[in-house]
């Protein structure tokens, strides 16, 4: 390798640019080769060691955990699924429950693995029962995010003060369990750009830090969704890790973020649905290379089919191929040293930090949610992205580019794949998730 590189003289960034300008034969370099993203970042035609900025990203765990996400509606069935997928390659189980459940049945026989239990409800006595039952028996991390509930439903579980009191009571009574989780998938699935996603995640976390809900030497679970903007999604996770450590350092505490990543639903489609497998593959690659601790893949048919063994198996096998056969399992530093990714990480982090400071200066995340500012900013970003999809600038193959006109889906829909509206009284305007292809798909379904 040394001999090969010694035969080529080093070339400066200035020399590369001059050569490119010569080859353009008079065309404007800036207009022809520079592109600006929705985040306001300028993408250059090349990146060079002479001109890129690098951040020191905190190291992550050596091995990526393969997670199976299971929704708890039938405890015995969920328990059976967990046992089965653990034999077929999953290393972590994430249960998501929206109400109290029979925890003895759910957890029976799966005490040898890591379990993440996401409680999308706030019943303190019940949660305390689960903690007492599982202590010493199960490797279980219990996760609650009252702010996520507020943003997606527009209401608190009870009231703001009561919700915060209940969480504080749990934290004070139990020192070692994880209680605060931060689920930021909502922002990505609603159309926030990458800078906004990181910013709102930091501001979301900061509300908990202000209340001392996140203690020194604890673990906090942070869930991200990633899209198909491959390099930007890698840089997103890296930039967040950098900024998270800067944030907790201001509170003089040491906190280990456990980053859970899942593919976005925003770019998934019901027509030409097999393309969803290609999308989730690149998204999971971005997650692993970016430094995700845990990756939970999404079934290709999750938009329109009920949970099924085939879809779940394909999704899990995608991760197994990436981690075992593609050798990404123990390669968390792959992106390190890439001029392009390092520069993207730096620029995304800088823009996110600037926006975060603006939110804090104007009263913080909850205040801006109540004023409707966060919702408006996400809607503006989503509208811009939707316009790009509608005019063909943003391409979803099989949907707004090269659609198969013979593809029929009306008789195959087991789930309603579009935005559901349920009029109700809310404290704030909730943040609504919406897929890019919904309008096109509705039009095609009506013509079948």
RODO-2510 file (C-alpha; in nm, 4 decimals, decimal comma):
residues 448
     n   res          X          Y          Z
     1     x     0,0000     0,0000     0,0000
     2     x     0,2838     0,2381     0,0851
     3     x     0,4441     0,1736    -0,2545
     4     x     0,1162     0,2356    -0,4376
     5     x     0,0513     0,5676    -0,2658
     6     x     0,4134     0,6817    -0,3003
     7     x     0,3766     0,6698    -0,6799
     8     x     0,1120     0,9448    -0,6727
     9     x     0,2002     1,3005    -0,5834
    10     x    -0,0329     1,4639    -0,3296
    11     x    -0,2904     1,6980    -0,4822
    12     x    -0,4336     1,9952    -0,2921
    13     x    -0,8028     2,0838    -0,2725
    14     x    -0,7272     2,4000    -0,4702
    15     x    -0,5684     2,1963    -0,7505
    16     x    -0,8669     1,9604    -0,7647
    17     x    -1,1081     2,2509    -0,7928
    18     x    -0,9003     2,4133    -1,0696
    19     x    -0,8989     2,0855    -1,2662
    20     x    -1,2776     2,0510    -1,2259
    21     x    -1,3325     2,4091    -1,3458
    22     x    -1,1212     2,3389    -1,6548
    23     x    -1,3258     2,0249    -1,7306
    24     x    -1,6504     2,2225    -1,6949
    25     x    -1,5509     2,4208    -2,0061
    26     x    -1,6930     2,7499    -1,8861
    27     x    -1,9950     2,6214    -1,6935
    28     x    -2,0454     2,7829    -1,3544
    29     x    -1,8924     2,5621    -1,0800
    30     x    -2,1333     2,6776    -0,8080
    31     x    -2,4512     2,6398    -1,0150
    32     x    -2,3475     2,3137    -1,1814
    33     x    -2,1908     2,1110    -0,9013
    34     x    -2,3054     2,2534    -0,5683
    35     x    -2,6398     2,1440    -0,4245
    36     x    -2,8242     2,2686    -0,1168
    37     x    -3,0247     2,0330     0,1026
    38     x    -3,3423     2,1030     0,2990
    39     x    -3,1206     2,1512     0,6045
    40     x    -2,9336     2,4334     0,4328
    41     x    -2,6150     2,2289     0,3906
    42     x    -2,4160     2,2750     0,0694
    43     x    -2,3026     1,9450    -0,0845
    44     x    -1,9739     1,9766    -0,2727
    45     x    -1,8528     1,7570    -0,5594
    46     x    -1,5487     1,6465    -0,3569
    47     x    -1,4092     1,6633    -0,0039
    48     x    -1,0415     1,6870     0,0779
    49     x    -0,8113     1,6530     0,3794
    50     x    -0,7144     2,0190     0,3306
    51     x    -1,0645     2,1442     0,4040
    52     x    -1,2858     1,9412     0,6340
    53     x    -1,3732     1,9672     1,0011
    54     x    -1,3823     1,6742     1,2393
    55     x    -1,5554     1,6206     1,5720
    56     x    -1,4525     1,3749     1,8399
    57     x    -1,7493     1,1389     1,8531
    58     x    -1,7865     0,9429     2,1790
    59     x    -1,7136     0,5748     2,1352
    60     x    -2,0033     0,3338     2,1210
    61     x    -2,0515    -0,0319     2,2132
    62     x    -1,8577    -0,2674     1,9889
    63     x    -2,1527    -0,4811     1,8880
    64     x    -2,4899    -0,3863     1,7378
    65     x    -2,7875    -0,5541     1,9038
    66     x    -3,0599    -0,6979     1,6784
    67     x    -3,3924    -0,6047     1,8302
    68     x    -3,7354    -0,7522     1,7731
    69     x    -4,0187    -0,5108     1,8528
    70     x    -4,3364    -0,6803     1,9758
    71     x    -4,6642    -0,5022     2,0535
    72     x    -4,8394    -0,6432     2,3580
    73     x    -5,2072    -0,7083     2,2901
    74     x    -5,2052    -1,0773     2,3826
    75     x    -4,9488    -1,1609     2,6528
    76     x    -4,9224    -1,5328     2,5775
    77     x    -4,8842    -1,4729     2,2052
    78     x    -4,6263    -1,1969     2,2586
    79     x    -4,4292    -1,4256     2,4903
    80     x    -4,4338    -1,7034     2,2299
    81     x    -4,3133    -1,4683     1,9557
    82     x    -4,0306    -1,3454     2,1796
    83     x    -3,9083    -1,6985     2,2507
    84     x    -3,9222    -1,7900     1,8826
    85     x    -3,7345    -1,4856     1,7501
    86     x    -3,4626    -1,5245     2,0133
    87     x    -3,3885    -1,8655     1,8633
    88     x    -3,3751    -1,7115     1,5159
    89     x    -3,1211    -1,4352     1,5654
    90     x    -3,2716    -1,1552     1,7750
    91     x    -3,0570    -1,0516     2,0719
    92     x    -3,2895    -0,7952     2,2326
    93     x    -3,6666    -0,7844     2,2799
    94     x    -3,8599    -0,4587     2,2884
    95     x    -4,2164    -0,4916     2,4143
    96     x    -4,4492    -0,1964     2,3586
    97     x    -4,7612    -0,1847     2,5768
    98     x    -5,0410     0,0723     2,5721
    99     x    -5,2178    -0,0529     2,8859
   100     x    -5,1591    -0,2700     3,1916
   101     x    -5,0938    -0,6372     3,1173
   102     x    -5,0197    -0,9757     3,2718
   103     x    -4,6450    -0,9300     3,3163
   104     x    -4,5877    -1,2787     3,4592
   105     x    -4,7214    -1,4379     3,1414
   106     x    -4,5405    -1,1923     2,9162
   107     x    -4,1983    -1,2393     3,0759
   108     x    -4,2198    -1,6109     3,1480
   109     x    -3,9056    -1,7943     3,0370
   110     x    -3,7218    -1,5030     2,8702
   111     x    -3,5055    -1,3912     3,1585
   112     x    -3,1747    -1,4672     2,9825
   113     x    -3,1834    -1,1709     2,7415
   114     x    -3,2127    -0,7953     2,7487
   115     x    -3,5732    -0,6741     2,7521
   116     x    -3,6842    -0,3186     2,6836
   117     x    -4,0360    -0,2574     2,8081
   118     x    -4,1900     0,0577     2,6628
   119     x    -4,4922     0,1694     2,8651
   120     x    -4,7140     0,3948     2,6576
   121     x    -4,9263     0,4611     2,9669
   122     x    -4,8619     0,5928     3,3179
   123     x    -4,9944     0,3670     3,5933
   124     x    -4,7420     0,4114     3,8724
   125     x    -4,8611     0,1307     4,1004
   126     x    -4,8649    -0,1197     3,8156
   127     x    -4,5212    -0,0131     3,6913
   128     x    -4,3868    -0,0493     4,0456
   129     x    -4,5305    -0,4024     4,0555
   130     x    -4,3426    -0,4905     3,7351
   131     x    -4,0191    -0,3497     3,8787
   132     x    -4,0540    -0,5433     4,2030
   133     x    -4,1410    -0,8662     4,0213
   134     x    -3,8559    -0,8452     3,7687
   135     x    -3,5767    -0,7274     4,0002
   136     x    -3,3032    -0,9892     4,0159
   137     x    -3,4873    -1,2150     3,7702
   138     x    -3,4902    -1,0284     3,4416
   139     x    -3,2530    -0,7955     3,2563
   140     x    -3,5302    -0,5445     3,1976
   141     x    -3,5177    -0,1729     3,1169
   142     x    -3,8483     0,0042     3,1654
   143     x    -3,9020     0,3093     2,9458
   144     x    -4,1597     0,5889     2,9749
   145     x    -4,1755     0,9112     2,7725
   146     x    -4,4505     1,1454     2,8897
   147     x    -4,3406     1,4224     2,6507
   148     x    -4,3705     1,1898     2,3517
   149     x    -4,7279     1,1144     2,4587
   150     x    -4,7951     1,4887     2,4833
   151     x    -4,6570     1,5609     2,1347
   152     x    -4,8406     1,2792     1,9551
   153     x    -5,1782     1,2995     2,1330
   154     x    -5,1898     1,6685     2,2279
   155     x    -5,2689     1,5771     2,5900
   156     x    -5,0919     1,4571     2,9012
   157     x    -5,1816     1,1200     3,0531
   158     x    -5,3333     1,3114     3,3463
   159     x    -5,2101     1,6701     3,3749
   160     x    -4,8633     1,8120     3,3223
   161     x    -4,7914     1,8522     3,6927
   162     x    -4,9343     1,5085     3,7798
   163     x    -4,7387     1,3311     3,5055
   164     x    -4,4124     1,4876     3,6211
   165     x    -4,4915     1,4054     3,9852
   166     x    -4,5561     1,0408     3,9004
   167     x    -4,2292     1,0051     3,7121
   168     x    -4,0414     1,1734     3,9940
   169     x    -4,1975     0,9299     4,2400
   170     x    -4,0824     0,6314     4,0357
   171     x    -3,7309     0,7685     3,9992
   172     x    -3,6963     0,8452     4,3695
   173     x    -3,8175     0,5003     4,4707
   174     x    -3,6097     0,3024     4,2192
   175     x    -3,2486     0,4011     4,1692
   176     x    -3,1174     0,1548     3,9114
   177     x    -3,3994     0,1091     3,6608
   178     x    -3,4331     0,3118     3,3401
   179     x    -3,7489     0,5223     3,3308
   180     x    -3,6895     0,8117     3,0979
   181     x    -3,6908     0,7186     2,7332
   182     x    -3,6963     0,9687     2,4510
   183     x    -3,8824     0,8569     2,1404
   184     x    -3,8110     1,1029     1,8615
   185     x    -3,9331     0,8886     1,5694
   186     x    -4,2431     1,1066     1,5649
   187     x    -4,0476     1,4102     1,4416
   188     x    -3,8912     1,2242     1,1486
   189     x    -4,2152     1,0497     1,0506
   190     x    -4,3991     1,3827     1,0571
   191     x    -4,1514     1,5389     0,8130
   192     x    -3,8921     1,7225     1,0234
   193     x    -3,5569     1,7599     0,8498
   194     x    -3,2409     1,6117     1,0003
   195     x    -3,1281     1,9275     1,1810
   196     x    -3,4748     1,9672     1,3331
   197     x    -3,4810     1,6021     1,4425
   198     x    -3,1559     1,6368     1,6375
   199     x    -3,2542     1,9748     1,7783
   200     x    -3,5968     1,8664     1,8996
   201     x    -3,4461     1,5502     2,0476
   202     x    -3,1944     1,7564     2,2476
   203     x    -3,4639     2,0023     2,3571
   204     x    -3,6929     1,7101     2,4488
   205     x    -3,4141     1,5578     2,6627
   206     x    -3,3344     1,8948     2,8158
   207     x    -3,6855     1,9180     2,9613
   208     x    -3,6124     1,5989     3,1563
   209     x    -3,2663     1,7214     3,2556
   210     x    -3,4190     2,0419     3,3920
   211     x    -3,6413     1,8298     3,6174
   212     x    -3,3448     1,6130     3,7293
   213     x    -3,5178     1,3053     3,5859
   214     x    -3,1913     1,1876     3,4307
   215     x    -2,9405     1,0951     3,6977
   216     x    -2,5620     1,0629     3,6957
   217     x    -2,4276     0,7304     3,5652
   218     x    -2,7654     0,6175     3,4330
   219     x    -2,8705     0,4900     3,0926
   220     x    -3,1232     0,6711     2,8742
   221     x    -3,2953     0,5076     2,5779
   222     x    -3,3305     0,7334     2,2740
   223     x    -3,5250     0,6126     1,9707
   224     x    -3,4595     0,7551     1,6250
   225     x    -3,6127     0,6836     1,2869
   226     x    -3,3860     0,7006     0,9833
   227     x    -3,4713     0,7626     0,6203
   228     x    -3,2974     0,6753     0,2955
   229     x    -3,0672     0,9779     0,2763
   230     x    -2,7811     0,7377     0,3390
   231     x    -2,4795     0,9521     0,4320
   232     x    -2,6863     1,2180     0,6073
   233     x    -2,8483     0,9569     0,8311
   234     x    -2,5047     0,8209     0,9260
   235     x    -2,3944     1,1749     1,0108
   236     x    -2,7198     1,2403     1,2025
   237     x    -2,6551     0,9704     1,4603
   238     x    -2,2897     1,0734     1,4975
   239     x    -2,3798     1,4421     1,5376
   240     x    -2,6398     1,3577     1,7998
   241     x    -2,3906     1,1560     2,0064
   242     x    -2,1509     1,4490     2,0017
   243     x    -2,4150     1,7038     2,1051
   244     x    -2,5704     1,4779     2,3682
   245     x    -2,2411     1,4534     2,5541
   246     x    -2,1970     1,8299     2,5354
   247     x    -2,5470     1,8757     2,6790
   248     x    -2,5153     1,6393     2,9769
   249     x    -2,1704     1,7799     3,0518
   250     x    -2,3399     2,1142     3,1228
   251     x    -2,5327     1,9383     3,3996
   252     x    -2,2079     1,7858     3,5314
   253     x    -2,3365     1,4302     3,4967
   254     x    -2,2198     1,1266     3,3056
   255     x    -2,5008     0,9574     3,1124
   256     x    -2,4772     0,6750     2,8616
   257     x    -2,7214     0,7147     2,5703
   258     x    -2,8568     0,3869     2,4369
   259     x    -2,9543     0,4719     2,0805
   260     x    -3,2289     0,2559     1,9296
   261     x    -3,2849     0,3070     1,5570
   262     x    -3,5687     0,1929     1,3344
   263     x    -3,6550     0,2706     0,9704
   264     x    -3,8969     0,5512     0,8956
   265     x    -4,2515     0,4926     0,7748
   266     x    -4,2531     0,8228     0,5866
   267     x    -4,1044     0,6864     0,2638
   268     x    -4,2718     0,3453     0,2694
   269     x    -4,5300     0,2568     0,0054
   270     x    -4,8144     0,0101    -0,0462
   271     x    -4,7575    -0,0161    -0,4233
   272     x    -4,4434    -0,1955    -0,5401
   273     x    -4,4019    -0,2850    -0,1741
   274     x    -4,0907    -0,4997    -0,2270
   275     x    -3,8940    -0,1771    -0,2760
   276     x    -3,9560    -0,1198     0,0950
   277     x    -3,7019    -0,3969     0,1602
   278     x    -3,4374    -0,2012    -0,0292
   279     x    -3,5246     0,1120     0,1660
   280     x    -3,5074    -0,0583     0,5044
   281     x    -3,1763    -0,2238     0,4112
   282     x    -3,0016     0,1066     0,3408
   283     x    -3,1651     0,2611     0,6468
   284     x    -3,0400    -0,0167     0,8729
   285     x    -2,6939     0,0184     0,7183
   286     x    -2,6964     0,3900     0,8002
   287     x    -2,8013     0,3091     1,1549
   288     x    -2,5237     0,0546     1,2127
   289     x    -2,2487     0,2605     1,0487
   290     x    -2,3678     0,5733     1,2293
   291     x    -2,3220     0,3977     1,5634
   292     x    -2,6665     0,2757     1,6722
   293     x    -2,6526     0,0507     1,9778
   294     x    -2,9732    -0,1323     1,8902
   295     x    -3,1465    -0,1667     1,5528
   296     x    -3,5069    -0,2791     1,5152
   297     x    -3,5976    -0,3331     1,1522
   298     x    -3,9420    -0,2836     1,0006
   299     x    -4,1303    -0,5417     0,7959
   300     x    -4,1704    -0,4510     0,4294
   301     x    -4,5507    -0,4820     0,4588
   302     x    -4,5997    -0,3089     0,7946
   303     x    -4,7995    -0,0264     0,6347
   304     x    -5,0869    -0,2403     0,5124
   305     x    -5,0561    -0,5895     0,6693
   306     x    -5,1114    -0,7031     1,0243
   307     x    -4,8046    -0,8366     1,2011
   308     x    -4,7064    -1,1660     1,0391
   309     x    -4,4255    -1,4184     1,0730
   310     x    -4,3003    -1,3859     0,7145
   311     x    -4,2585    -1,0080     0,7195
   312     x    -4,0925    -1,0177     1,0621
   313     x    -3,8539    -1,2948     0,9532
   314     x    -3,7442    -1,1077     0,6399
   315     x    -3,6821    -0,7919     0,8455
   316     x    -3,4786    -0,9817     1,1040
   317     x    -3,2797    -1,1636     0,8344
   318     x    -3,1890    -0,8323     0,6723
   319     x    -3,0166    -0,7371     0,9968
   320     x    -2,8483    -1,0762     1,0277
   321     x    -2,7062    -1,0443     0,6753
   322     x    -2,5773    -0,6942     0,7517
   323     x    -2,4223    -0,7795     1,0870
   324     x    -2,2949    -1,1339     1,0247
   325     x    -2,2403    -1,1772     0,6499
   326     x    -2,1515    -0,8168     0,5654
   327     x    -1,9286    -0,7894     0,8753
   328     x    -2,0840    -0,4711     1,0141
   329     x    -2,1391    -0,6294     1,3547
   330     x    -1,8138    -0,5111     1,5129
   331     x    -1,7287    -0,2184     1,2874
   332     x    -1,8684     0,0878     1,4616
   333     x    -1,5836     0,3108     1,3414
   334     x    -1,6380     0,2571     0,9669
   335     x    -1,7366     0,6201     0,9080
   336     x    -1,4426     0,7617     1,1011
   337     x    -1,2014     0,9470     0,8742
   338     x    -1,4369     0,9808     0,5772
   339     x    -1,3952     1,3456     0,4785
   340     x    -1,7528     1,3691     0,3518
   341     x    -1,9189     1,2085     0,6549
   342     x    -1,6945     1,3931     0,9005
   343     x    -1,7801     1,7268     0,7373
   344     x    -2,1530     1,6427     0,7277
   345     x    -2,1401     1,5478     1,0963
   346     x    -1,9764     1,8788     1,1800
   347     x    -2,2202     2,0927     0,9789
   348     x    -2,5298     1,9093     1,1060
   349     x    -2,4050     1,9407     1,4652
   350     x    -2,3341     2,3127     1,4262
   351     x    -2,6748     2,3893     1,2772
   352     x    -2,8532     2,1743     1,5364
   353     x    -2,6727     2,3406     1,8256
   354     x    -2,7602     2,6866     1,6939
   355     x    -3,1286     2,5924     1,6613
   356     x    -3,1275     2,4302     2,0058
   357     x    -2,9923     2,7467     2,1648
   358     x    -3,2737     2,9423     1,9980
   359     x    -3,5368     2,7099     2,1457
   360     x    -3,3900     2,7363     2,4952
   361     x    -3,3596     3,1132     2,4649
   362     x    -3,7314     3,1299     2,3837
   363     x    -3,8506     2,9287     2,6814
   364     x    -3,7694     2,5686     2,5936
   365     x    -3,9318     2,2805     2,4101
   366     x    -4,2582     2,2496     2,6036
   367     x    -4,3249     2,6222     2,5840
   368     x    -4,2748     2,6210     2,2076
   369     x    -4,4983     2,3152     2,1728
   370     x    -4,7752     2,4960     2,3617
   371     x    -4,7298     2,8013     2,1383
   372     x    -4,7434     2,5793     1,8272
   373     x    -4,3966     2,6818     1,7052
   374     x    -4,2511     2,3299     1,6883
   375     x    -4,5572     2,1988     1,5030
   376     x    -4,5435     2,4844     1,2527
   377     x    -4,1726     2,4310     1,1809
   378     x    -4,2217     2,0580     1,1224
   379     x    -4,5227     2,1252     0,8987
   380     x    -4,3180     2,3722     0,6917
   381     x    -4,0442     2,1140     0,6460
   382     x    -4,2973     1,8394     0,5633
   383     x    -4,4711     2,0626     0,3070
   384     x    -4,1418     2,1353     0,1334
   385     x    -4,0551     1,7654     0,1198
   386     x    -4,4062     1,6791    -0,0053
   387     x    -4,3711     1,9338    -0,2869
   388     x    -4,0408     1,7728    -0,3858
   389     x    -4,2102     1,4322    -0,3975
   390     x    -4,5080     1,5691    -0,5930
   391     x    -4,2877     1,7327    -0,8599
   392     x    -4,0583     1,4295    -0,8863
   393     x    -3,7466     1,5850    -0,7334
   394     x    -3,7703     1,3381    -0,4447
   395     x    -3,8142     0,9930    -0,5957
   396     x    -3,9840     0,6840    -0,4531
   397     x    -3,9333     0,4108    -0,7110
   398     x    -4,2515     0,2301    -0,8051
   399     x    -4,4685     0,5147    -0,6807
   400     x    -4,3829     0,8499    -0,8397
   401     x    -4,1178     0,7010    -1,0715
   402     x    -4,1662     0,3900    -1,2874
   403     x    -4,4966     0,2833    -1,1281
   404     x    -4,6393    -0,0545    -1,2262
   405     x    -4,9855     0,0403    -1,3524
   406     x    -5,1007    -0,3221    -1,3297
   407     x    -5,0272    -0,3391    -0,9567
   408     x    -5,3508    -0,3781    -0,7564
   409     x    -5,3647    -0,3386    -0,3782
   410     x    -5,7250    -0,2701    -0,2733
   411     x    -5,8026    -0,6324    -0,1844
   412     x    -5,4711    -0,6777     0,0005
   413     x    -5,5139    -0,4045     0,2631
   414     x    -5,5529    -0,5483     0,6119
   415     x    -5,4757    -0,2149     0,7795
   416     x    -5,5803     0,1397     0,6938
   417     x    -5,2542     0,2843     0,5567
   418     x    -5,3401     0,6558     0,5688
   419     x    -5,3580     0,9309     0,8274
   420     x    -5,6418     0,8663     1,0731
   421     x    -5,8300     1,1675     1,2086
   422     x    -6,0044     1,1498     1,5435
   423     x    -6,1509     1,4864     1,6473
   424     x    -6,1025     1,5487     2,0185
   425     x    -6,0205     1,8275     2,2571
   426     x    -5,6470     1,8699     2,3045
   427     x    -5,4165     2,1063     2,4939
   428     x    -5,1876     2,1482     2,1944
   429     x    -5,2081     2,0651     1,8263
   430     x    -5,0552     1,7153     1,8083
   431     x    -4,7702     1,6341     1,5708
   432     x    -4,9163     1,4143     1,2966
   433     x    -4,7178     1,1545     1,1050
   434     x    -4,7846     1,1184     0,7341
   435     x    -4,6287     0,9196     0,4521
   436     x    -4,5192     1,0980     0,1351
   437     x    -4,7072     0,8628    -0,0987
   438     x    -5,0492     0,8815     0,0655
   439     x    -5,2210     1,1126    -0,1835
   440     x    -5,0892     0,9228    -0,4889
   441     x    -5,1878     0,5902    -0,3355
   442     x    -5,5404     0,7043    -0,2515
   443     x    -5,5895     0,8204    -0,6088
   444     x    -5,4691     0,4867    -0,7465
   445     x    -5,6878     0,2873    -0,5062
   446     x    -5,9945     0,4861    -0,6173
   447     x    -5,9223     0,3939    -0,9794
   448     x    -5,8873     0,0194    -0,9196
***
